[in-house]
């Protein structure tokens, strides 16, 4: 092995990597053309370099694949989280707005600001859907007045919203008091066990399942019903 072979073999790694000078590269190239031994070493170095390149490229491909898989996994997790949130929102909306909610309402009673002895008469008004068809009965008998007073005092009412419908059956009561004032109660029936009792003077509007409209016919069958103008209604 010549001295030039030693020099070339020292430079070969740099030559393979393309890191030596142009003069050195030219010298190595000329030597490889005439020296089979050095050329064999060069080919071996070149083969190892290609293998390293292929190995590095393979690792790069694997890393890119793994990165894409992780990204897909994160997207799947994000979609799953968003779907879960959407389902929760739908469930909450359904529970709040679509499903019936049973709320326990405390019963309330009418607190009249007067005693039964203060009532001189009670005017009862009734119409079925159309105020123009309203009629009136006047209650003056003490036992009838007391019966009405006690009925209202004993009612179990609830402070909740009534399901209103058109064409309600309305029965009103005007308690005429000895001091010249009056106290009105208005009952609107929207269906079976679905009624509303309100009073502007009392400042309340209560739900009731009681059939207050039956007082019109059942209080005293001898009371005469007379037609009235709509303007007379409470």
C-alpha positions in Angstrom: 0.0 0.0 0.0 1.5 3.3 -1.1 1.7 6.5 0.9 -0.9 8.0 -1.4 -3.3 5.2 -0.5 -2.9 6.2 3.2 -3.7 9.8 2.4 -6.7 8.9 0.2 -8.1 6.5 2.8 -7.9 9.2 5.4 -9.8 11.6 3.2 -12.4 9.0 1.9 -14.9 9.7 4.7 -14.8 13.4 3.9 -15.0 12.6 0.2 -18.1 10.4 0.7 -19.8 13.2 2.7 -18.7 15.8 0.2 -16.9 17.7 2.9 -13.3 17.9 1.4 -11.9 20.6 -0.8 -12.1 20.5 -4.5 -8.4 19.8 -4.9 -8.6 16.9 -2.5 -11.8 15.6 -4.1 -10.1 15.7 -7.5 -7.0 13.9 -6.2 -9.1 11.2 -4.5 -11.2 10.7 -7.7 -8.1 10.2 -9.8 -6.6 7.8 -7.3 -9.8 5.7 -7.1 -9.7 5.3 -10.9 -6.3 3.5 -10.7 -6.4 1.9 -7.2 -8.8 -1.1 -6.9 -8.2 -1.5 -3.2 -9.0 2.1 -2.3 -12.0 2.0 -4.7 -13.3 -1.1 -2.9 -13.1 0.7 0.4 -14.8 3.7 -1.2 -17.7 1.5 -2.4 -18.1 0.0 1.1 -18.2 3.5 2.7 -20.6 4.6 0.1 -22.8 1.5 0.7 -22.8 2.2 4.5 -23.7 5.8 3.9 -26.7 4.9 1.7 -27.9 2.5 4.4 -27.6 5.2 7.0 -29.5 7.5 4.7 -32.2 4.9 4.1 -32.4 4.2 7.9 -32.7 7.9 8.7 -35.4 8.3 6.0 -37.2 5.3 7.3 -37.2 6.7 10.9 -38.4 10.0 9.5 -41.3 8.3 7.8 -42.2 6.4 10.9 -42.1 9.6 13.0 -44.3 11.4 10.5 -46.8 8.5 10.6 -46.8 8.5 14.4 -47.3 12.2 14.5 -50.3 11.9 12.1 -51.8 9.1 14.2 -51.4 11.2 17.4 -53.1 14.1 15.5 -56.0 11.8 14.5 -56.3 10.6 18.0 -56.5 14.2 19.3 -59.2 15.0 16.7 -61.2 11.9 17.8 -60.9 12.9 21.4 -62.0 16.5 20.6 -65.0 15.2 18.5 -66.0 12.9 21.3 -65.8 15.7 23.9 -67.9 18.0 21.7 -70.5 15.3 21.1 -70.7 14.6 24.8 -71.2 18.3 25.5 -73.9 18.5 22.8 -75.7 15.5 24.3 -75.5 17.1 27.8 -77.0 20.3 26.4 -79.8 18.4 24.6 -80.5 16.4 27.8 -80.7 19.6 29.9 -82.9 21.4 27.3 -85.2 18.3 27.2 -85.4 18.2 31.0 -86.2 21.9 31.4 -88.5 22.5 28.5 -90.0 19.3 27.1 -90.5 17.0 30.0 -93.2 17.7 32.6 -91.7 19.0 35.9 -93.6 18.2 39.1 -93.2 21.0 41.5 -94.7 20.9 44.9 -96.7 24.0 45.5 -97.7 24.9 49.1 -101.5 25.4 49.4 -102.7 28.9 50.2 -105.9 30.3 51.6 -107.9 33.4 50.9 -107.5 36.0 53.6 -110.5 38.2 53.4 -110.0 41.7 54.8 -113.5 41.6 56.2 -115.8 39.3 58.2 -118.9 37.6 57.0 -121.0 40.0 59.2 -119.7 42.9 57.1 -121.3 41.5 53.9 -124.7 43.0 53.0 -125.1 41.1 49.7 -123.2 39.2 47.1 -123.7 39.7 43.3 -122.9 36.6 41.3 -122.1 37.0 37.6 -121.7 34.2 35.0 -121.0 33.8 31.3 -119.8 30.9 29.2 -117.1 32.1 26.8 -118.9 35.3 25.6 -119.2 38.2 28.1 -122.1 39.6 26.1 -124.2 36.6 27.4 -123.5 37.4 31.1 -126.2 37.0 33.7 -126.4 38.1 37.4 -127.9 36.7 40.6 -128.1 38.7 43.8 -127.6 36.8 47.1 -129.1 38.6 50.2 -130.1 35.7 52.5 -127.6 35.6 55.5 -127.3 31.8 55.3 -126.5 31.9 51.5 -123.9 34.7 52.1 -122.3 32.7 54.9 -122.2 29.6 52.7 -120.4 31.5 50.0 -118.0 33.1 52.5 -117.2 29.8 54.1 -116.7 28.1 50.8 -114.1 30.6 49.7 -112.4 30.6 53.1 -112.1 26.8 53.0 -110.7 26.6 49.4 -107.2 25.1 48.9 -105.5 27.2 46.3 -102.0 27.1 44.7 -99.8 30.0 43.7 -98.9 28.7 40.2 -99.6 29.5 36.6 -102.9 28.3 35.1 -103.1 26.6 31.7 -105.4 29.2 30.0 -107.5 28.4 26.9 -109.9 30.4 24.8 -113.6 30.6 25.7 -113.4 30.2 29.5 -116.4 29.6 31.7 -116.3 32.7 34.0 -118.1 33.1 37.3 -117.6 36.3 39.4 -118.6 37.3 42.9 -118.9 40.8 44.2 -119.1 41.1 48.0 -120.9 44.3 48.8 -119.8 45.5 52.3 -121.6 47.6 54.9 -119.0 50.4 54.6 -120.0 51.0 51.0 -117.0 49.2 49.5 -116.9 45.9 47.5 -114.6 43.0 47.1 -114.5 41.1 43.8 -113.5 37.5 43.1 -113.3 36.3 39.5 -113.1 32.6 38.7 -112.2 31.4 35.1 -112.6 27.7 34.3 -110.4 26.5 31.4 -111.2 22.8 31.8 -111.8 20.0 34.2 -109.9 20.8 37.5 -108.1 23.7 35.7 -109.3 27.0 37.0 -108.0 30.4 38.1 -109.3 32.5 41.0 -108.1 36.1 41.1 -108.9 39.3 42.9 -107.6 42.8 42.0 -108.6 44.0 45.5 -106.8 41.0 47.1 -103.8 41.3 44.8 -103.7 37.6 43.9 -104.1 35.1 41.1 -104.3 31.4 42.2 -104.7 28.1 40.6 -107.6 25.9 41.8 -109.0 22.5 40.9 -112.2 23.3 42.7 -115.4 23.6 40.7 -116.2 27.2 41.8 -118.5 27.6 38.8 -121.0 25.2 40.4 -121.8 27.8 43.0 -123.8 29.6 40.3 -126.3 26.8 40.1 -126.1 25.1 43.4 -126.0 27.8 46.0 -129.8 28.6 45.8 -131.9 27.2 43.0 -134.6 29.8 43.7 -132.3 32.8 42.8 -133.3 34.4 39.6 -130.7 35.0 36.8 -131.2 38.2 34.9 -129.2 39.4 31.8 -126.8 42.3 32.3 -124.7 44.6 30.2 -121.0 43.5 29.8 -120.0 46.8 31.5 -121.4 45.6 34.8 -119.0 42.7 35.1 -116.3 42.8 37.7 
